[in-house]
């Protein structure tokens, strides 16, 4: 069986149970970031690695500083999904020996600008040559307070589902210039009990079912309420991916107060109630069509 017949999610279902997990691991591969008990101190240690690949996450005509920006911001968006604070990064650059030095310098200019935006120190990494496409991998370490850590798996039937910002903008270049919702995430968990959260990197059609499955719930979405970017179709909103907005679940009792407080704190960032979690069943646990899935 080939990877294109399996897809990313089914591949991970086969691989993850084989990994060795030692004591002190709270959340391993399968959530947005790994969460482990630190050697000392009260906060939880967060670890995340991500990459961008030429002709998958960017094309050869993209500005190199934008490529570097995206490479750093992708793992930082996962930190937003768990309300984490990123601190240190390692970068790995894999390029052809024919690559121009100036191009690489501009990539790192973008990497450094993105890291500085969230006070992340780039403390090392690796370079290697390849005959294939450019690959940039970034690993990030940070922390989160125990009471503020949010996973995908805490959603409950009846919870309202909210999305930050607008969706479907990747075709107009949002995927190369987005800013992770770390500030918004930290504000949320300081004021409201967020039950589950995920960042929308692969599209609502892929990421909402992942949150629902992790929470052992189904979902209902009011498609007419989905916040569309200008010029985006409903299919773009559900399927395109790389919006890097937050999707989260919260008790309906908290939703009205949340929306009022959000509008005061973030008047330029929409917050939209798009539906709810429901009890899991073969009939009600409908799937959204679309979203990006690697290997398919």
NULOZA-698107 format. One line per 5 residues: number of its first residue (from 1); their letters; for each residue x, z, y of N, C-alpha, C, O. Coordinates in steps of 0.001 Angstrom, whole numbers, plus 500000, padded with zeros to 6 digits. Layout:
# NULOZA-698107
NUM> a> X Z Y X Z Y X Z Y X Z Y  ...
//
This chain:
# NULOZA-698107
1> xxxxx> 500842 500000 498810 500000 500000 500000 500881 500000 501245 501843 500764 501325  500557 499149 502214 501359 499037 503425 500755 499870 504556 499580 500235 504524  501601 500165 505566 501151 501018 506661 499961 500427 507386 499098 501172 507850  499888 499103 507496 498755 498498 508202 497451 498727 507449 496378 498641 508046  497518 499017 506150 496324 499305 505372 495922 500777 505464 494788 501137 505150
6> xxxxx> 496850 501619 505893 496615 503067 505934 496259 503535 507334 495287 504268 507520  497047 503112 508327 496840 503587 509686 497514 504926 509926 497902 505622 508988  497645 505272 511204 498401 506464 511591 497799 507757 511048 498514 508564 510454  496497 507965 511242 495892 509239 510861 495955 509475 509356 496282 510580 508924  495649 508458 508547 495707 508624 507099 497145 508786 506605 497386 509489 505624
11> xxxxx> 498099 508141 507274 499507 508332 506924 499909 509788 507141 500550 510398 506285  499521 510346 508307 499860 511741 508594 499196 512694 507602 499782 513711 507234  497990 512374 507174 497322 513217 506184 498101 513261 504869 498044 514253 504142  498820 512196 504573 499637 512157 503352 500970 512885 503539 501462 513534 502616  501556 512773 504750 502901 513301 504982 502932 514782 505350 503786 515525 504866
16> xxxxx> 502010 515208 506197 502107 516561 506757 502068 517662 505702 502814 518633 505828  501232 517557 504667 501238 518636 503655 502557 518776 502908 502793 519802 502270  503432 517755 502972 504702 517823 502247 505797 518528 503049 506857 518835 502502  505559 518788 504334 506585 519384 505176 506712 520882 504905 505720 521567 504658  507949 521378 504955 508214 522799 504744 507941 523564 506039 508498 523235 507086
21> xxxxx> 507092 524575 505966 506741 525388 507125 507141 526834 506837 506676 527424 505861  507997 527402 507678 508456 528767 507481 507639 529742 508320 506842 529347 509171  507859 531021 508056 507168 532074 508799 507482 531951 510293 508600 531605 510674  506509 532232 511111 506691 532164 512554 506123 530909 513178 506063 530798 514402  505697 529942 512336 505077 528726 512855 503578 528955 512985 502900 529239 511998
26> xxxxx> 503068 528832 514192 501644 529064 514451 500858 527770 514341 499796 527746 513719  501355 526700 514928 500725 525383 514828 501826 524362 514616 502733 524241 515440  501750 523629 513522 502795 522661 513197 502316 521253 513518 501372 521073 514288  502965 520258 512930 502600 518869 513166 501125 518668 512856 500601 519209 511883  500462 517880 513698 499036 517650 513553 498256 518036 514783 497122 517590 514962
31> xxxxx> 498845 518869 515648 498240 519181 516940 499077 518486 518002 499992 517729 517678  498765 518744 519285 499478 518035 520344 500943 518446 520417 501811 517595 520612  501234 519736 520266 502617 520205 520238 502752 521227 519120 501756 521781 518654  503989 521477 518687 504255 522556 517744 504339 523870 518510 504880 523927 519614  503792 524934 517905 503778 526256 518536 504408 527235 517559 503973 527345 516413
36> xxxxx> 505435 527946 518017 506131 528874 517133 506360 530197 517835 506373 530280 519064  506542 531230 517023 506881 532546 517552 508322 532522 518056 509210 532072 517332  508579 532993 519274 509955 533031 519774 510743 534158 519132 510178 535080 518544  512049 534066 519256 512903 535124 518714 512645 536448 519419 512702 537513 518805  512366 536370 520695 512013 537576 521463 511140 537139 522635 511114 535967 523009
41> xxxxx> 510437 538093 523194 509557 537785 524316 508123 537618 523864 507851 537495 522670  507209 537614 524815 505788 537593 524493 505199 536184 524456 504223 535951 523743  505764 535246 525200 505195 533902 525254 505536 533109 523997 506537 533370 523330  504689 532144 523693 504907 531272 522549 505825 530119 522934 505768 529620 524057  506666 529703 522003 507577 528578 522214 506867 527285 521845 506231 527204 520794
46> xxxxx> 506969 526266 522708 506357 524971 522482 507428 523902 522292 508435 523899 523000  507218 522996 521343 508162 521923 521061 507391 520617 520888 506370 520569 520202  507895 519566 521516 507216 518271 521425 508227 517148 521550 509151 517228 522360  508058 516096 520753 508855 514891 520919 507931 513685 520949 506911 513666 520260  508278 512687 521735 507475 511476 521870 508416 510334 522202 509582 510559 522529
51> xxxxx> 507916 509111 522119 508766 507967 522405 507958 506834 523008 506733 506788 522890  508667 505922 523654 508083 504653 524085 508912 503534 523466 510139 503609 523399  508212 502495 523014 508840 501385 522305 508481 500084 523020 507320 499842 523352  509487 499261 523247 509259 497961 523881 508259 497134 523077 508331 497078 521849  507332 496497 523777 506269 495666 523203 505179 496469 522504 504256 495894 521928
56> xxxxx> 505284 497806 522552 504193 498676 522099 503658 499481 523277 502457 499478 523548  504566 500178 523980 504178 501012 525116 504503 500383 526470 504006 500837 527500  505320 499360 526471 505652 498633 527700 506175 497257 527304 506615 497050 526173  506124 496320 528246 506707 495011 527952 507982 494815 528763 508294 495615 529646  508701 493769 528465 510035 493568 529038 510004 493306 530536 511038 493399 531197
61> xxxxx> 508840 492980 531081 508738 492712 532524 508469 493972 533334 508503 493930 534564  508202 495099 532664 507893 496338 533382 509115 496830 534150 510251 496639 533717  508870 497459 535286 509959 498024 536088 510650 499137 535305 509970 500013 534770  511979 499127 535223 512667 500115 534394 512435 501559 534833 512381 502452 533986  512295 501813 536153 512035 503189 536561 510651 503648 536093 510461 504828 535796
66> xxxxx> 509678 502721 536023 508359 503062 535500 508413 503357 534003 507685 504219 533509  509269 502647 533288 509439 502909 531856 510011 504316 531648 509534 505062 530793  511020 504670 532424 511586 506008 532334 510574 507080 532694 510500 508119 532038  509789 506825 533743 508735 507767 534156 507770 508016 532997 507451 509160 532674  507314 506932 532382 506353 507060 531281 506970 507796 530091 506314 508635 529474
71> xxxxx> 508221 507488 529767 508870 508127 528622 508900 509640 528770 508707 510361 527791  509139 510128 529978 509159 511575 530214 507753 512151 530289 507501 513238 529767  506838 511438 530930 505504 511988 531157 504654 512048 529900 503741 512872 529823  504924 511200 528910 504105 511233 527686 504161 512600 526988 503099 513162 526722  505319 513161 526682 505307 514484 526060 504798 515571 527008 504247 516575 526557
76> xxxxx> 504977 515378 528315 504470 516381 529252 502945 516389 529271 502335 517428 529524  502321 515235 529003 500873 515199 528895 500394 516026 527703 499330 516643 527763  501168 516041 526631 500818 516896 525494 500948 518375 525847 500194 519205 525338  501896 518705 526710 501979 520087 527197 500719 520454 527971 500211 521568 527844  500215 519519 528773 498963 519776 529489 497832 520074 528516 496973 520909 528801
81> xxxxx> 497823 519401 527367 496747 519571 526398 496694 520973 525810 495646 521387 525314  497788 521709 525852 497808 523074 525316 498030 524105 526412 498257 525280 526127  497965 523662 527680 498186 524524 528846 499599 525092 528877 499812 526221 529319  500567 524303 528404 501938 524765 528359 502728 524471 529617 502330 523650 530444  503854 525153 529749 504788 524951 530855 506077 524360 530295 506808 525066 529600
86> xxxxx> 506384 523093 530570 507613 522479 530058 508832 522996 530811 508755 523291 532003  509974 523107 530097 511178 523654 530738 512419 522793 530525 513171 522561 531472  512649 522315 529302 513880 521593 528979 513563 520316 528219 512591 520253 527466  514397 519292 528425 514173 518012 527755 515475 517447 527222 516539 517654 527806  515385 516728 526106 516470 515941 525531 515992 514492 525469 514856 514229 525073
91> xxxxx> 516847 513559 525857 516455 512149 525884 517366 511325 524963 518583 511507 524947  516756 510429 524209 517494 509514 523352 517171 508085 523762 516005 507693 523808  518207 507309 524059 518044 505922 524487 518650 504998 523430 519828 505120 523094  517840 504078 522908 518295 503131 521891 518087 501724 522444 516952 501278 522607  519194 501023 522734 519113 499723 523400 520150 498760 522810 521064 499168 522093
96> xxxxx> 519989 497498 523123 520958 496483 522720 522243 496615 523536 522212 497079 524676  523357 496213 522961 524622 496252 523693 524649 495233 524822 525526 495294 525684  523703 494296 524834 523616 493301 525905 522813 493790 527099 522705 493081 528100  522242 495002 527012 521423 495541 528100 522283 495781 529325 523406 496272 529213  521766 495439 530488 522507 495627 531736 522568 497108 532118 521590 497842 531984
101> xxxxx> 523733 497521 532592 523935 498914 532985 522959 499317 534081 522417 500422 534055  522736 498437 535035 521826 498745 536130 520412 499026 535641 519712 499869 536201  519997 498318 534596 518663 498544 534027 518563 499962 533466 517575 500661 533688  519602 500374 532733 519613 501717 532149 519619 502777 533252 518926 503789 533143  520385 502552 534295 520430 503520 535398 519063 503685 536052 518692 504793 536439
106> xxxxx> 518317 502603 536175 516978 502682 536762 516009 503407 535821 515139 504148 536278  516158 503194 534514 515331 503935 533561 515552 505433 533738 514600 506212 533774  516811 505824 533848 517111 507251 533989 516696 507792 535348 516408 508981 535483  516664 506942 536338 516136 507366 537635 514659 507749 537490 514215 508757 538040  513909 506938 536749 512509 507258 536499 512337 508507 535653 511470 509336 535932
111> xxxxx> 513161 508646 534615 513137 509855 533793 513369 511104 534634 512645 512092 534504  514371 511056 535487 514720 512223 536291 513650 512556 537322 513368 513726 537580  513053 511512 537914 511969 511765 538882 510782 512447 538205 510188 513372 538758  510447 511982 537012 509333 512587 536278 509652 514024 535894 508796 514900 536017  510870 514277 535429 511253 515637 535053 511220 516570 536262 510747 517702 536170
116> xxxxx> 511722 516088 537385 511754 516915 538596 510351 517267 539069 510146 518336 539643  509384 516387 538838 508002 516635 539270 507477 517943 538687 506684 518636 539325  507923 518285 537460 507452 519503 536799 508584 520490 536522 508471 521347 535645  509677 520360 537280 510800 521314 537216 511382 521412 535799 511729 522497 535330  511480 520267 535134 512068 520201 533796 513537 519822 533913 513882 518888 534636
121> xxxxx> 514395 520535 533211 515824 520239 533196 516150 519350 531998 515844 519701 530859  516776 518190 532258 517238 517322 531175 518609 517826 530756 519571 517704 531515  518711 518392 529552 519910 519140 529168 520764 518425 528125 521767 518979 527675  520391 517211 527732 521215 516491 526764 520443 515356 526141 519379 514968 526624  520996 514819 525048 520345 513713 524367 521334 512883 523582 522354 513389 523114
126> xxxxx> 521024 511594 523439 521827 510713 522600 521591 509277 523037 520537 508952 523583  522575 508420 522794 522405 506980 522987 522848 506275 521715 523730 506747 520998  522217 505136 521448 522577 504367 520266 522249 502904 520523 521403 502585 521359  522928 502013 519796 522672 500575 519942 521715 500094 518850 521579 500721 517800  521065 498979 519122 520122 498397 518178 520054 496891 518382 520353 496398 519470
131> xxxxx> 519670 496170 517366 519390 494748 517490 517899 494510 517727 517467 493378 517939  517137 495572 517689 515696 495473 517868 515262 495832 519277 516062 495761 520210  514002 496216 519442 513466 496531 520767 514028 497836 521318 514566 498663 520582  513891 497998 522631 514304 499236 523304 513403 500376 522854 512188 500211 522748  514004 501534 522589 513261 502750 522257 513811 503892 523101 515025 504079 523177
136> xxxxx> 512931 504649 523729 513337 505845 524474 512529 507015 523930 511299 507007 523983  513219 508011 523412 512573 509196 522854 512899 510407 523718 514044 510590 524132  511903 511224 523989 512089 512428 524801 511527 513630 524043 510374 513616 523611  512336 514654 523888 511900 515907 523272 511871 516993 524345 512799 517108 525146  510810 517781 524354 510620 518786 525398 510354 520146 524770 509617 520254 523791
141> xxxxx> 510961 521186 525343 510704 522573 524943 510150 523330 526141 510512 523060 527286  509272 524273 525861 508682 525079 526927 507965 526268 526335 508305 526725 525244  506964 526777 527054 506292 527987 526593 504865 528038 527107 504475 527279 527995  504105 528939 526535 502745 529207 527001 502394 530652 526653 502802 531156 525607  501648 531312 527517 501168 532658 527231 500211 532621 526042 499441 531673 525892
146> xxxxx> 500258 533646 525203 499418 533656 524003 497938 533495 524342 497216 532763 523664  497500 534166 525372 496065 534142 525697 495628 532826 526322 494429 532571 526438  496582 531979 526730 496224 530727 527391 496488 529486 526547 496178 528372 526968  497054 529670 525370 497293 528533 524496 495963 527974 523998 495093 528726 523559  495809 526647 524068 494602 525971 523594 495016 524925 522550 495966 524172 522766
151> xxxxx> 494307 524882 521429 494570 523876 520407 493390 522911 520351 492435 523033 521118  493470 521957 519439 492345 521043 519220 491238 521698 518395 490108 521211 518384  491546 522777 517717 490703 523238 516614 489716 524347 516968 489051 524869 516073  489599 524726 518241 488754 525867 518581 487357 525523 519046 486605 526419 519431  486982 524242 519024 485663 523849 519490 484553 524390 518605 484750 524613 517410
156> xxxxx> 483369 524603 519209 482221 525147 518481 480988 524284 518745 480831 523758 519846  480118 524133 517760 478880 523395 518000 478130 523969 519211 477976 525183 519341  477682 523097 520068 477028 523518 521300 477931 523438 522510 477437 523373 523635  479246 523442 522314 480176 523329 523438 479945 522025 524192 479677 520985 523590  480053 522093 525524 480021 520886 526339 481401 520243 526349 482419 520934 526304
161> xxxxx> 481425 518927 526408 482668 518156 526428 482891 517602 527830 482023 516926 528384  484054 517891 528399 484398 517438 529744 485640 516556 529710 486530 516740 528880  485680 515596 530625 486839 514708 530792 487278 514764 532248 486451 514726 533159  488603 514855 532463 489136 514799 533826 489369 513345 534236 489577 512480 533385  489332 513085 535536 489695 511772 536059 488756 510676 535614 487590 510918 535301
166> xxxxx> 489293 509443 535592 488538 508269 535171 489268 507571 534030 490492 507650 533917  488506 506892 533194 489053 506288 531988 489026 504771 532081 488232 504194 532824  489910 504129 531310 489930 502678 531233 490853 501998 532221 490713 500800 532466  491795 502731 532797 492648 502163 533834 493980 501620 533366 494778 501161 534184  494244 501660 532056 495582 501267 531590 495863 499786 531821 497013 499400 532034
171> xxxxx> 494825 498953 531782 495040 497515 531992 495531 497216 533409 496135 496171 533649  495276 498127 534341 495726 497931 535718 496980 498744 536025 497322 498956 537189  497656 499193 534984 498965 499813 535171 498997 501317 535221 500060 501894 535446  497858 501985 535018 497859 503450 535054 498822 504034 534032 499402 505095 534266  499002 503351 532895 499832 503882 531809 501308 503974 532198 502088 504615 531493
176> xxxxx> 501703 503348 533303 503101 503416 533758 503298 504323 534962 504431 504517 535403  502223 504882 535502 502380 505693 536716 501527 506958 536712 501361 507589 537756  500991 507333 535570 500122 508509 535508 500913 509804 535727 502128 509854 535536  500190 510836 536129 500755 512179 536273 499994 513100 535319 498778 513236 535454  500665 513730 534367 499970 514612 533424 499192 515710 534150 499584 516157 535228
181> xxxxx> 498094 516133 533545 497209 517113 534161 497666 518552 533883 496862 519404 533505  498960 518807 534075 499479 520150 533817 498919 521149 534821 498498 522238 534432  498906 520803 536098 498366 521724 537105 496905 522047 536814 496495 523205 536884  496123 521023 536489 494713 521233 536208 494521 522081 534948 493652 522953 534910  495324 521827 533930 495222 522578 532689 495562 524051 532898 494872 524934 532390
186> xxxxx> 496619 524304 533642 497003 525693 533896 495919 526424 534701 495637 527597 534453  495326 525729 535650 494233 526318 536425 493045 526629 535519 492457 527707 535613  492689 525689 534640 491554 525887 533744 491709 527144 532894 490799 527969 532825  492866 527286 532247 493032 528395 531305 493244 529726 532000 493154 530777 531367  493525 529694 533298 493644 530950 534042 492289 531496 534459 492181 532656 534855
191> xxxxx> 491231 530649 534372 489915 531041 534897 488770 530912 533912 487731 531550 534084  488946 530089 532871 487847 529839 531949 488335 529865 530503 489478 529501 530228  487472 530292 529577 487826 530256 528152 487631 528844 527585 486526 528476 527186  488698 528071 527552 488643 526715 527019 488791 526799 525502 489772 527348 525000  487817 526255 524772 487815 526408 523314 488732 525418 522615 489398 525780 521645
196> xxxxx> 488782 524176 523085 489625 523147 522455 489976 522112 523511 489220 521894 524458  491145 521468 523338 491576 520483 524338 492527 519484 523694 493234 519798 522736  492526 518262 524248 493415 517194 523787 493650 516258 524959 492794 516137 525834  494807 515588 524989 495008 514576 526031 494633 513211 525459 494854 512936 524279  494067 512365 526308 493556 511071 525875 494659 510022 525976 494726 509262 526942
201> xxxxx> 495517 509996 524966 496611 509027 524942 496257 507791 524126 496747 506699 524416  495414 507945 523111 495053 506820 522250 493632 506319 522497 493132 505479 521748  492987 506823 523532 491638 506385 523843 490596 507379 523375 490787 508068 522373  489491 507451 524105 488411 508367 523747 487907 508101 522336 487550 509034 521616  487875 506822 521934 487374 506466 520618 488215 506999 519479 487715 507146 518364
206> xxxxx> 489485 507295 519733 490357 507865 518700 490531 509365 518870 490541 510102 517884  490670 509833 520119 491031 511226 520352 489857 512198 520272 490032 513333 519827  488664 511778 520693 487505 512670 520542 487211 512958 519074 486997 514122 518736  487187 511967 518179 487004 512294 516755 488091 513221 516209 487815 514046 515339  489317 513095 516708 490389 513994 516252 490093 515435 516648 490252 516345 515834
211> xxxxx> 489665 515652 517886 489318 517005 518327 488145 517533 517512 488156 518686 517081  487135 516697 517299 485965 517139 516535 486339 517494 515103 485898 518523 514590  487145 516661 514449 487558 516951 513070 488342 518247 512997 488119 519065 512104  489264 518435 513940 490067 519663 513940 489188 520898 514136 489493 521974 513620  488097 520734 514885 487175 521843 515157 486055 521933 514126 485155 522761 514264
216> xxxxx> 486098 521088 513091 485070 521062 512036 483686 520895 512654 482746 521618 512322  483584 519933 513551 482333 519683 514261 482096 518185 514372 483002 517380 514154  480868 517825 514713 480549 516470 515098 480448 516398 516610 480774 517363 517302  480004 515274 517125 479900 515139 518579 478800 514155 518948 478450 513260 518178  478275 514345 520136 477336 513407 520738 477846 513082 522133 478149 513985 522913
221> xxxxx> 477942 511799 522447 478461 511352 523744 477373 510570 524483 476707 509710 523907  477210 510882 525755 476292 510134 526608 477116 509044 527293 477748 509281 528322  477097 507851 526707 477973 506778 527159 477733 506393 528617 478653 505947 529302  476509 506561 529087 476207 506222 530485 476875 507175 531462 476958 506882 532655  477359 508326 530963 478021 509311 531818 479542 509154 531839 480217 509839 532607
226> xxxxx> 480084 508275 531018 481536 508163 530942 482112 507700 532286 481607 506745 532876  483161 508366 532772 483730 508045 534092 484646 506824 534026 485784 506930 533568  484170 505685 534472 484909 504428 534363 485816 504202 535566 485413 504436 536706  487034 503749 535313 487892 503266 536389 487292 501993 536969 486529 501298 536298  487638 501691 538210 487107 500500 538864 487478 499248 538066 488644 499026 537739
231> xxxxx> 486466 498437 537763 486687 497199 537035 486769 497352 535531 486911 496353 534825  486683 498582 535011 486789 498802 533561 485422 498680 532906 484415 499108 533471  485389 498101 531728 484166 498010 530947 484023 499253 530080 484960 500042 529957  482852 499425 529479 482641 500545 528574 483599 500470 527397 484087 501500 526931  483874 499271 526910 484832 499112 525816 486237 499539 526241 486959 500154 525457
236> xxxxx> 486630 499217 527481 487934 499660 527993 488013 501177 527983 489016 501754 527562  486956 501813 528446 486919 503273 528559 487080 503934 527191 487784 504936 527061  486432 503376 526182 486457 503979 524851 487712 503591 524068 488254 504404 523321  488170 502355 524238 489147 501801 523306 490572 501661 523815 491504 501686 523012  490776 501514 525119 492092 501090 525598 493183 502129 525413 494311 501779 525064
241> xxxxx> 492880 503377 525635 493908 504406 525505 494824 504480 526712 494661 503741 527683  495794 505389 526635 496819 505605 527654 496230 505968 529017 496748 505560 530056  495140 506741 528999 494611 507301 530243 495319 508605 530598 495493 508921 531775  495724 509359 529580 496418 510642 529762 495603 511620 530599 496153 512411 531366  494294 511556 530440 493406 512558 531008 493156 513634 529958 493529 513471 528796
246> xxxxx> 492526 514731 530368 492207 515809 529440 490765 515708 528977 489866 515420 529767  490553 515947 527698 489229 516130 527120 489187 517549 526575 490054 517933 525790  488188 518339 526982 488146 519721 526502 486715 520179 526242 485753 519613 526761  486606 521228 525416 485324 521807 525024 485215 523208 525594 486164 523991 525550  484030 523514 526133 483802 524812 526758 482358 525224 526511 481483 524372 526350
251> xxxxx> 482111 526512 526482 480757 527012 526270 479814 526486 527344 480206 526411 528509  478574 526115 526991 477622 525639 528002 477320 526684 529068 476940 526339 530187  477486 527961 528725 477243 529021 529720 478258 528972 530857 477976 529436 531962  479433 528413 530592 480499 528359 531587 480483 527055 532387 481165 526957 533407  479724 526060 531947 479890 524709 532475 479492 524579 533944 480176 523888 534699
256> xxxxx> 478412 525219 534365 477982 525090 535765 478999 525714 536706 479372 525112 537713  479444 526914 536381 480451 527576 537209 481754 526807 537238 482430 526753 538265  482112 526204 536094 483325 525397 536020 483250 524222 536985 484196 523982 537735  482160 523499 536980 482048 522311 537817 482107 522662 539303 482735 521948 540085  481464 523744 539691 481511 524160 541105 482925 524543 541509 483405 524126 542563
261> xxxxx> 483592 525332 540681 484949 525775 541003 485921 524599 541008 486815 524529 541851  485739 523667 540053 486615 522492 539979 486522 521658 541252 487543 521242 541799  485315 521414 541721 485123 520586 542918 485810 521192 544136 486294 520468 545006  485852 522503 544196 486554 523164 545318 488068 523044 545167 488774 522825 546151  488565 523185 543948 490016 523185 543718 490592 521780 543674 491670 521543 544219
266> xxxxx> 489886 520829 543029 490404 519469 542841 489379 518451 543341 488802 517719 542536  489145 518393 544635 488086 517516 545164 488340 516034 544928 487399 515241 544979  489584 515636 544670 489891 514221 544472 489956 513820 543000 490188 512652 542686  489756 514766 542108 489825 514488 540667 488453 514725 540054 488002 515869 539987  487779 513670 539606 486469 513866 538981 486566 514717 537709 487566 514681 536992
271> xxxxx> 485502 515478 537451 485351 516200 536188 483958 515870 535675 482967 516138 536354  483874 515292 534484 482617 514740 534004 482212 515349 532669 483005 515400 531729  480974 515807 532601 480369 516271 531355 479908 515033 530589 479003 514333 531045  480512 514750 529436 480213 513507 528707 479402 513727 527438 478998 512758 526796  479153 514979 527062 478406 515203 525838 478651 516589 525290 478934 517524 526040
276> xxxxx> 478541 516720 523984 478671 518048 523374 479158 517934 521937 479079 516873 521318  479662 519048 521423 479953 519165 520005 478686 519592 519278 477886 520357 519816  478505 519105 518069 477331 519421 517257 477801 519823 515867 478960 519595 515520  476920 520419 515063 477322 520749 513693 477757 519500 512940 477190 518424 513132  478742 519639 512103 479283 518512 511362 478345 518133 510224 477929 518988 509441
281> xxxxx> 478016 516855 510136 477198 516357 509030 477417 514863 508918 477810 514229 509897  477170 514271 507732 477368 512824 507581 476499 512008 508521 476878 510903 508909  475340 512534 508894 474428 511788 509750 474819 511932 511217 474861 510941 511947  475106 513157 511655 475292 513411 513077 476729 513224 513530 476987 513042 514720  477673 513268 512586 479076 513130 512981 479444 511658 513109 480253 511139 512339
286> xxxxx> 478848 511000 514078 479108 509578 514280 480473 509362 514909 480988 510214 515632  481034 508227 514623 482356 507897 515147 482228 506908 516306 481369 506026 516277  483053 507047 517296 483150 506038 518338 484018 504904 517812 485019 505154 517140  483661 503695 518101 484470 502562 517681 485534 502298 518734 485232 502188 519922  486771 502198 518295 487829 501867 519234 488907 502925 519276 488929 503844 518457
291> xxxxx> 489808 502786 520244 490961 503648 520336 492146 503029 519648 491987 502247 518710  493338 503369 520103 494559 502787 519545 495033 503612 518363 495165 504832 518465  495290 502956 517248 495822 503604 516060 497079 502866 515635 497017 501671 515344  498213 503544 515593 499476 502911 515194 499369 502369 513774 498667 502927 512931  500076 501275 513529 500187 500585 512237 498958 499749 511918 498931 499097 510875
296> x> 497929 499740 512782 496751 498920 512509 496546 497919 513629 495601 497130 513587
//
